[in-house]
């Protein structure tokens, strides 16, 4: 029985290493922390539950950005004897943590909103418009810094969704403020807060679902296990593919291990190089380990 192992980390200038978003995280944290203080202060002064709700969401965003930032830095640390994969999976933990923070924010805002509905206060519409308008600018600017990486990294996607949702929520507060100015209807403010809660809850569900799947080592989104198996099964000389596993090492890197039964023996290193390159280029799997077995009918007992 022969065995061959091949790891494909990067080639031809194509790398799966996490991109450096350190500056984006730093700017986002500073801007949003400052805005939380401003929004919460004016929310209390103006008696606007919608502003306070948005400030609470922004506070969770600051914590989320810090968590995502720490994870992205940890993912770059080299492997060690105790952590042979390094700290890449910390980005998955950060995505899970961000979903948890959002869930806590939803609960706290919902509780206060229901309280305000039974004890309404006339908010200052113009204050809502001005402060939330600033929020649109801050959150849109921060979201744009993470837009490029949102499709390839769940950790960055979490940061982007936080900021994009906040921009939309702030827009809702502006609209509510304008409506209050012209109608003086008190319930518009807590109703807007409920809409904010619904928006946050929807984003939380999607982020939580995806991050839990990664935490359970599910095949990452965008990778077709059947297509990968079919490709390996159709390789020249391969009689059987078994013990195929595809799992996320981080929010940006995917690993694969498989046993290939090849009765004619080990085909050589060039075969392994070619297979690894196809798996990376076609299926975004950058860490490949293949074991070659020559025994017929070996199945999973080898």
N, C-alpha and C positions, 0 to 999 in steps of 0.2 A: 504494500500500500504506500503510495507516495503522497506527499502533502506539499502544497505551495501556498505561501501567504504573500499578499501584496497590498500595500497601503498607498493610496493616492491622495496626497494632501493638497498639492497645487502643481500647476504646470502651465507652460506657455503664457505666463502672466495672469492666469486665471486662478483666483484664490477664494476660498470660502471663509477666510478669517473675518471676524466681525469688523465692520468699518469703524473708524474713529469718529464718534459723535461727542467727544468730550466738550468741545466748545459749545455745541448746541445745547447740551445738558446744562452747562454752567449758566449760559445766557437765559435759558428757559427757567431755571430755578430762581435766579435773582429777580427776573421780571415778574414771575408769578407770585413769589413770596411777597414782594412789595405790593402787588395788586391785591392780594388777599387782605392785607392790613387796611388798605384804602377802601375796598369794597365792603368789608365787614363793618368798619367804622361808620361809613355813610349809610349802610343798610340799617344799623341800629338807630342812627340819628333821624333817618327819613321814615322809619317804621315800615320798611319794605322787606317782607319775608322772601320775596323773589331774589332780592340782592343778597340777603343772608344765605339763602340756599345756594346761590351761585358761588358765594365766597367759600362755603363749606366744600363745594365740589372742587373749587380751585385749590383749597388746602390739601385735599386728597391728591390732587394733581402734582403739587409740589413734592409730597411724600413719594408719589409714584415715580416722578422724574429722578429723585434721589436714589430710589431703589433700583431703577433701570440703569442709572449711571454707574452705581456700584457694581452691578452685575456685569455690565459691558467691560468694566475695567478688570474684574476678576477673571472674565473669560479669556483675557489675553495672557494671563500668567502661564508659564510653562508647566508641563507635567512634573510630578515628583514621585518619589518612591511610594508615598501614601496615597497620592491622587494621580494615577497613571494616565487619566484622561485630562488632567488639569482641572480647571474650575469652569469648564465650558457650560455645564448644565446649570450653573447659577443663573443664567439668563432665563431658563425655564422656571426656576423658583421665583424669579422677579416677576415674571408674567402672572404666575399664580398669586403672588403677593399683591400685585396691582389689582387683580380681580377682587381680592378680599377687601382691599381698601375702598374700592368703589362700592362694594356691598354694604360696608359700615356707613359710608357717606349717605347712601340711599336710605338706610334705616333712620339715621339721625335727622335728616332733612324731612323725611315723611312724618316723623313724630312731631316735629316742631310745626310743620305745615298744618297738620290736623288740629293742633292746639290753636293756631292762629285763625283757622276757619270758624272755630267756636267762640273766639274772642277777637273779632276783627278790629284792625286799626287802619285809619285812613293814611296811606303812604303818600310821599311827595313824588309825584310823577316825574317832574323835571330832574330831580336828583337821580332817579332810576335811569332815565334816558342818558344823562351825561356819564355816570359811572359805568353803566353797562356798555356804552359806546367805547369807552377806553378799553374795556374788557375784550371787545371784538378785535381791536387792534393788537392787543398784547397776545391773545390766544391765536389769532391768525398768523402773526409773525412767528410765534413759537412752532406752530404746526407745520409751517412751510419748511422749517429747518429739518424736520424729520420725514418729510414727504418722500424723499428719494429712497429711503430704506424701508418703507412700510410694507412692501410686498415680499421682501426677502428675509425679514427678521421680525419674529413675533414680539420680541422685546421692544424694538423700535416702533412696531405697529401699535403696541399698547400706549407708548408715549404720544404718538401721532393722534390716536383716537381720543385720548384724554383732551388734548388741546383743540382738536377739530370740534368735538362735542361741546366744549366750553364756548367756542366762538359762536356756535349755533344757539346755545342756551342764552348767551349774552344778547344775541339778536332778539330772542324771544322776550327778554326783560325790557329791551328798548321799546319793542312793540307794545308790551303791557303798559309801560310808563306813558307812552303817547295816548293809549286808550284811557288811562286813568285821568290824564290831564283834561281830556275832552268830555269824559262821562262822569268822573268822580265816583265810579262804581267800585266799592271796597273789595268785593270778592275776586276781582280780576287778578289781584296780586297773589293770593294763595293758590288760585287756579293755575297761574303761570308756574308757581313753585311745583305743583303736582305734575305739570308737563315736563318740567326739568327732571323730576324724579323718574318719570317714565323713560326719558331719553337716556339717562345714566344707567337705568336698569337694563335697557336693551343692549347698550354697549357692553355692560358688565357680563351679561349672559354669553355673548359671542366670545369675548376674551377669555372668560372662565372655561368655556367648553373647549376651546382650542388649546389652552395651556394645560388643562387636565389631561387631554389626550396625549400631549407631549410628555407630561409627567408620568404617564402610564406606558411610555415607550411605544406608542402607536405609530404606525407608518405616517410620516408627515404629510400634510396636505400637498397636493401637486405631484405626488409620487404614486404611480400605479403598480402595486405589487404583482398583479397578474402580468403586466407588460414586462416587468423585470424578470419574472420567472420564465416567461415565454422566450425572452431573449437568451437567457442562460441555457434553457433547455434545447434551443435550436443551434447552439454552437457546435462546430464540427468535433466529433469524437465524444460528445457528452451523451451518456446513456440515461442518466438520472440526476435530477436536482433535488436535494433534500436539506433539511435543517437551514432553510433560508430565513434570515432575520434581517429586518430593516428597522432602524430606530434612530431617533434624534439624539445627537450628542450635545446639541445646544439648539438655540432658536435659529441658527444659520447653517449648522453642519449635520450631515446625515451619515450614518455608518451602515455597512452591510456585511454579513457573514453568510457563507453558503458552502455546502459540500457538493462537489461535482464528481459523479462516478464516470471515469473515463477508462474503459477496459484496455485501451491501447497504451496506457501509461501517461506519465506527465508530459505535456506538450512543450514545456520550456517556459522560460521567463517572458519571452516576447508575447506569448499567448496571454499571460497575466497582465502585462502592460496594456495590451489592446483592449481586453475586457474592462479593466479599470477605467481606461480613458473613455470608452463608450458609456459606461455607467455614469461617469461624471458629466459628460457633455449632454447626454440625452435625458438622464434621470436625476441630475443634481445630487448624486451620491458620491461624496469625495473621499470616504474612508472605506476601502474594500478589502476584505480578507476572504480568500478562497482556499478551500482545502480540496486537493485532488486525490481521489481514491481510485485504485485500479481494479478492485475486486468486484466482480459481477454480483448483482443481487445483494449488495452490502446493505442498502437501505439505511436506516437510522442506527444500526447496530455497530457501525465502525467507530 
